[in-house]
Amino acid sequence: MIRARVLAASHVGELVSSLAGLRPEEASRLALAHPSRAIVLEGLDDPGPVEAALTAAGIPHARAAGTLAWAADPIRTAELHRLLADADPAALGALHRAMAGWVSAPRDVPLPGEGALRLSARAHVMGIVNVTPDSFSDGGRFGSPAAAVEHGLALAEEGADILDVGGESTRPGADRVDAAEEIRRVIPVVEGLAAKTPVPVSIDTTKAAVARAALDAGARILNDVSAGRFDSEILPLAAERGAPVVLMHMKGEPRTMQRDPVYADVVGEVAAFLDERAAAARAAGVAEDRILLDPGFGFGKTREHNLVLLARLRELRCLGYPVVAGTSRKSFIGATLGDLPVAERLEGTAATVALAVAAGAAVVRVHDVLAMARVASMVEAVVGAGLRGS
Ligand code: PMM
């Protein structure tokens, strides 16, 4: 029986002693190689294939009899998973089970002013308030500020924990909108919502000028689908204002992102990108506890890429930040269910939200707040029962 364990640094002694027969220099190299965690795989009849996969992934490791141990680097782990799927599926299964218990609950995220997103308590629902004439799923419906504010308030009533206001469509192929036009669209809506509901408002923008105006108008969270790449001022702005920031993965830019996206390892590449952007945010002065990461479903990904990312969403939690998942009504759902139009993607969306919450997503970004808040609560009740045991 193969068993996998993930050990914290404080248990490195345990790790080393569990590797009876390990050469001392191997043990010390291993202890030094990973500051935080190590993975130990025990009970392997033939460690050869797993060791070959580790070598192929360039992961330093140590071996003793039927045991292998290596530094738990989430990015490399994603790559290793792909190699292990061919080399030793049983070992991969054990590793997945161990990783299920690897990550702890997401921590709370402080908001500017007072209050916090209590992500440690339960998954949060971010309700989408698009103020664009051309968004793919609800474009044009909430074109006037008053209608958009009404819609946002209705979402708050339905149980939204965050209201995400966006004024520039990120639909594949969409053209960019200038900052003045985006400000004209979103500011009355942000102002109206901030005045009428205590639910925190986030601003979905890639532009620092829009983000600044929105923060001034009462928004408290930045949601940047470019993860700070399109406007170098946006991360310093988040830092200065103490605003949490959602950093999302996108391959390229909206105009071109769906032109035949290719990845060697989609989870590994998305994880590496998010890890790098989180480092960029920290370098700009954003506090560690105000960073959230989002794999960017539909942003430069084929249907298959989106399915793999959702199936392996849990691995992104190993990066150490709360994970945001925005699958709502997206085309990979329509394509999976026989080319369903946007208006008929509720059940498919529910399935993706359930899977995301079960995988530990801290925030789900959705259009159908009432339904998805119920889905999230139900999943959390089941996951909680499982953790309590019998
Ligand atoms: N998707 C869209 C827009 N903004 N923000 C985050 N953080 N994650 C997403 O997946 C995301 C986003 C596009 O969808 P929409 O047009 O329905 O809002």
Boltz pocket constraint, residues with backbone or C-beta under 6 A from the ligand:
constraints:
  - pocket:
      binder: B
      contacts: [[A, 128], [A, 130], [A, 135], [A, 136], [A, 137], [A, 138], [A, 166], [A, 169], [A, 170], [A, 171], [A, 204], [A, 223], [A, 224], [A, 225], [A, 246], [A, 248], [A, 294], [A, 296], [A, 297], [A, 324], [A, 325], [A, 326], [A, 327], [A, 328], [A, 365]]
      max_distance: 6.0
